[in-house]
């Protein structure tokens, strides 16, 4: 990871960590890099979520792009996956999404996508960072070379049409709840479900610039759980601020996580001969219960580092067709280059309708193991992680758990913290083994 761009873009508190000046410079560099640097006029696509600061960053990016001679095509409020889709299909040089995903309204972020709708290559992002830090100089456009903005709401409409075309079934007679998190899906998801015939019940669809993700959406799934039960709905779907993730609630009000979704759709693909390589791609943080459930139905799996970026990279390299995270970032590589919350919900509807079973029955075999995760602030992450006594304590726990659980000790990517996680048959066992490892870390003097 670079100085500014992490695994999910340049993110921070608006005008504190991520400023309008940063946005202008990002626009300046990308406009020049994909345009004048290659002897042409660049076409760049921009979308944003509903945060108040997204408008500021949108205009700042446009200013930078136009000053470098690029044309900025504006999709307005839309989802991250829609920007990825339209960037790819409408032959843009790159795409930019303004969003801090599930973060509170006062944060924001700039995600940059390449012309294939994939997260931008590290090499290019490092060049952007060099320009932000004043290590590069680029010319401004003059006269007829100055760029312009183009209203491109048609791109969002075309994406909506694409989503509707993804469904093989009519949703007529199905009662569906949607929590759109006062975010980017608020003006897209309901229209898609209505067009497919569902009786759609929507909550948190009145964004005001400040209420995105506030006590709603996939990070506060408890409200959708209550909503589904009270309304007697067949299923519910909750999205995050930029709608690249989706969690479900079954008809009984139970949460269906990203791990459950991987199991349900992975099995559905296997049954139809569509699961290439017979593999599902997970991250190391997927629940042990998912792996046990996949083992029982003969589906193999791969584990990547935490982050949908790494899941997608694995899928590109191996040809695996479905992967994702427990948080609800699910990637269907045949249809999308990024997690797509609305597409995920359509795929789950497909399984329900094809198998004529409620979601509670479809997800039941994937039983979650109790999990305890504790963070330990340390002086040096590598020293604590590689300490022979710490490693011995971890191996001892792993041996004791055997096939009935697992232990995971990893370094945080953003904090001076070691994360110790145990999954086992009970919370008590998890607590006991996590504390045993932390006691060794403490005894060896690694605490900060």
Buried (B, 14 or more C-beta within 10 A) or exposed (E): EBEBBBBBBBBBBBBEBBBBEBBBBBBBBBBBBBBBBEEEBBBBBBBBBBBBBBBBBBBBBBBBBBBBBBBBBBBBBBBBBBBBBBBBEBEBBBBBBBBBBBBBBBBBBBBBBBBEBBBBEEEBBEBBBBBBEEEBEBEBBEEEBEBEBEEBEEBBBBBBEBBBEBBEBEBEEBBBBBBBBBBBBBBBBBBBBBBBBBBBBBBBBEBEEEBBBBEBBBBBBEBBBBBBBEBEBBBBBBBBBBBBBBBBBBBEBBBBBBBBBBBBBBBBBBEEEEBBEEBBBBBEBBBBBBBBBBEEEEBEBBBBBBBBBBBBBBBEEBEBBBBBBBBBBBBBBEBBBBBBBBBBBBBBBBBBBEBEBBBBEBBBBBEBBBBBEBEBEBEBBEEBBEBEEBBEBBEBBBEBBEEEBBBBBBBBEEEBBBBBBBBBEEEEBBBBBBBBBBEBBEEBEBBE
